[in-house]
Amino acid sequence: MHIAARGDAGVTDEKLMVDVRSGDVRQLAQLFDRHHGSLFRYSMRMTGNREWSEDLVQEIFCRILRYRDTFRDGHLFTTWMFRIARNTFVDHTRKRRWEVQKDDTMDSPVMPENNLEQEQDLQLLRQALLRLPVEQRELLVLARFQQLPYTEIAALLEIEVGTVKTRVHRAVKLLRDIYLELSAPPAPRPAHGV
């Protein structure tokens, strides 16, 4: 079971969720404190839009409360939470039919001016991530940015661990290809009338 890094030391997310499921909905506040940041980052990387991401996080926690009876003992809270996050993203995408949009606030670190090249590289990487198909972007967000173990991702997506590894490898390769394409200098134009 997952031991909480913050809040009451020794009180697991799973224990808090069992309490919420049993009717002590005040415990949801601790879960919110622990996980709203990671859910916001997940949403930002999936949508590329700050406002939508804030809305998604609120909706995710509403659904956690609404579907609290579906949380099962012996399961990891984070896997269950990200399944709700994933379903919320899919539902909102269908409902609003939004397109992923670039948002310059997407985890932009504050960098000194002499690191302009590094900032440009990060911006290209963000653009490349947003160009990935949603399924591959989600895998990379969960594996590389949220740092979920492959076993949790496999449980979340209801696929084998080996399949997760293969798909993450392919997604990384495609991300690299898109990044290289974005970073390549434009081809010179042929001269007219020479």
C-alpha positions as CSV (number, residue, x, y, z in Angstrom):
1,M,0.0,0.0,0.0
2,H,1.0,3.6,-0.6
3,I,2.2,5.5,2.4
4,A,1.4,9.2,2.3
5,A,4.3,11.5,1.8
6,R,2.4,14.4,3.4
7,G,-0.3,14.9,5.9
8,D,-0.7,12.3,8.6
9,A,2.4,10.2,8.4
10,G,1.4,6.5,8.2
11,V,-2.1,7.2,7.0
12,T,-2.2,5.8,3.5
13,D,-4.3,7.1,0.6
14,E,-6.1,3.8,0.6
15,K,-7.1,4.2,4.3
16,L,-8.3,7.8,3.6
17,M,-10.4,6.6,0.7
18,V,-11.9,3.8,2.7
19,D,-12.9,6.4,5.2
20,V,-14.4,8.6,2.5
21,R,-16.2,5.5,1.1
22,S,-17.6,4.8,4.6
23,G,-19.1,8.3,4.8
24,D,-16.3,10.4,6.3
25,V,-16.1,12.7,3.3
26,R,-13.9,15.2,5.2
27,Q,-11.0,12.9,4.5
28,L,-11.3,13.9,0.8
29,A,-9.6,17.2,1.7
30,Q,-6.4,15.3,2.6
31,L,-6.6,13.4,-0.7
32,F,-7.1,16.6,-2.5
33,D,-4.1,18.2,-0.8
34,R,-1.9,15.2,-1.7
35,H,-3.0,14.7,-5.3
36,H,-4.4,17.9,-6.9
37,G,-1.0,18.9,-8.1
38,S,-0.3,15.7,-9.9
39,L,-3.8,15.6,-11.4
40,F,-3.3,19.2,-12.6
41,R,0.0,18.3,-14.2
42,Y,-1.5,15.2,-15.8
43,S,-4.4,17.4,-17.2
44,M,-2.1,20.1,-18.4
45,R,0.0,17.6,-20.3
46,M,-3.1,16.0,-21.8
47,T,-4.9,19.2,-22.8
48,G,-2.2,21.9,-22.9
49,N,-4.7,24.3,-21.5
50,R,-4.6,25.7,-17.9
51,E,-8.3,26.6,-17.6
52,W,-9.5,23.2,-18.9
53,S,-7.1,21.5,-16.6
54,E,-8.4,23.3,-13.5
55,D,-11.9,22.4,-14.5
56,L,-10.9,18.7,-15.0
57,V,-9.2,18.5,-11.6
58,Q,-12.4,19.8,-10.0
59,E,-14.5,17.3,-11.9
60,I,-12.1,14.5,-11.1
61,F,-12.5,15.1,-7.3
62,C,-16.3,15.4,-7.7
63,R,-16.3,12.0,-9.4
64,I,-14.0,10.5,-6.7
65,L,-16.7,11.6,-4.2
66,R,-19.6,10.5,-6.5
67,Y,-18.0,7.0,-7.3
68,R,-16.5,6.4,-3.9
69,D,-18.4,3.2,-3.5
70,T,-16.4,1.7,-6.5
71,F,-13.1,1.9,-4.6
72,R,-12.0,-1.6,-3.6
73,D,-9.9,-2.7,-0.7
74,G,-6.6,-4.0,-1.7
75,H,-6.3,-1.7,-4.7
76,L,-4.0,1.3,-5.0
77,F,-5.7,4.6,-4.7
78,T,-3.5,6.2,-7.4
79,T,-4.5,3.7,-10.0
80,W,-8.2,4.2,-9.2
81,M,-7.7,8.0,-9.2
82,F,-6.0,8.0,-12.5
83,R,-8.6,5.8,-14.0
84,I,-11.2,8.4,-13.0
85,A,-8.9,11.2,-14.4
86,R,-8.6,9.3,-17.7
87,N,-12.3,8.7,-18.0
88,T,-13.0,12.4,-17.1
89,F,-10.6,13.6,-19.8
90,V,-12.2,11.3,-22.4
91,D,-15.7,12.4,-21.4
92,H,-14.9,16.0,-21.6
93,T,-13.1,15.6,-24.9
94,R,-16.2,14.0,-26.4
95,K,-18.5,16.5,-24.9
96,R,-16.6,19.7,-25.8
97,R,-14.7,18.3,-28.8
98,W,-11.8,20.5,-27.9
99,E,-8.5,20.4,-29.5
100,V,-5.3,20.3,-27.5
101,Q,-4.0,23.8,-27.3
102,K,-0.6,25.2,-26.5
103,D,-0.4,27.0,-23.2
104,D,2.9,28.7,-22.3
105,T,2.2,28.1,-18.6
106,M,2.5,24.3,-19.1
107,D,5.0,23.6,-16.4
108,S,7.3,26.3,-17.6
109,P,10.2,26.5,-15.3
110,V,11.7,29.9,-14.5
111,M,15.0,30.0,-16.3
112,P,17.7,32.6,-16.4
113,E,18.0,34.5,-19.7
114,N,21.3,32.7,-20.6
115,N,19.3,29.5,-20.9
116,L,17.3,30.6,-23.8
117,E,18.3,27.6,-25.9
118,Q,17.3,25.2,-23.1
119,E,13.9,27.0,-22.8
120,Q,13.4,26.7,-26.6
121,D,14.2,23.0,-26.4
122,L,11.6,22.6,-23.6
123,Q,9.0,24.4,-25.7
124,L,9.7,22.2,-28.7
125,L,9.4,19.1,-26.4
126,R,6.0,20.4,-25.1
127,Q,4.8,21.0,-28.7
128,A,6.0,17.5,-29.7
129,L,4.2,16.0,-26.7
130,L,0.9,17.7,-27.7
131,R,1.3,16.4,-31.2
132,L,1.4,12.7,-30.1
133,P,-1.9,10.8,-30.4
134,V,-3.8,10.9,-27.1
135,E,-3.2,7.3,-26.2
136,Q,0.6,7.7,-26.6
137,R,0.7,11.0,-24.9
138,E,-1.2,9.6,-21.9
139,L,1.3,6.7,-21.6
140,L,4.2,9.1,-21.5
141,V,2.5,11.4,-19.1
142,L,1.8,8.5,-16.7
143,A,5.1,6.8,-17.1
144,R,7.6,9.7,-17.4
145,F,5.9,12.7,-15.8
146,Q,3.7,11.1,-13.2
147,Q,6.3,8.4,-12.7
148,L,3.7,5.7,-12.2
149,P,5.1,2.2,-12.2
150,Y,4.4,0.1,-15.3
151,T,2.3,-2.3,-13.1
152,E,0.0,0.6,-12.1
153,I,-0.3,1.8,-15.7
154,A,-1.1,-1.8,-16.8
155,A,-3.8,-2.0,-14.2
156,L,-5.2,1.4,-15.1
157,L,-5.3,0.6,-18.8
158,E,-6.2,-3.0,-18.3
159,I,-3.3,-4.3,-20.4
160,E,-0.3,-6.4,-19.7
161,V,2.9,-4.9,-18.3
162,G,4.9,-6.0,-21.4
163,T,2.4,-4.2,-23.6
164,V,2.9,-1.0,-21.5
165,K,6.7,-1.3,-22.0
166,T,6.3,-1.7,-25.7
167,R,3.8,1.1,-26.1
168,V,6.0,3.5,-23.9
169,H,9.0,2.6,-26.0
170,R,7.1,3.4,-29.3
171,A,5.7,6.6,-27.8
172,V,9.2,7.8,-26.8
173,K,10.4,7.0,-30.4
174,L,7.6,8.9,-32.0
175,L,8.1,11.8,-29.5
176,R,11.7,11.9,-30.5
177,D,10.8,11.9,-34.2
178,I,8.3,14.7,-33.8
179,Y,10.8,16.7,-31.7
180,L,13.5,16.3,-34.4
181,E,11.1,17.3,-37.1
182,L,10.1,20.5,-35.1
183,S,13.7,21.4,-34.4
184,A,15.0,20.9,-37.9
185,P,15.8,24.1,-39.7
186,P,13.4,25.0,-42.5
187,A,14.4,23.7,-45.9
188,P,15.8,26.5,-48.2
189,R,13.4,27.8,-50.8
190,P,14.4,27.5,-54.4
191,A,15.3,30.8,-56.1
192,H,12.8,32.0,-58.6
193,G,13.8,33.5,-61.9
194,V,17.5,33.0,-61.6
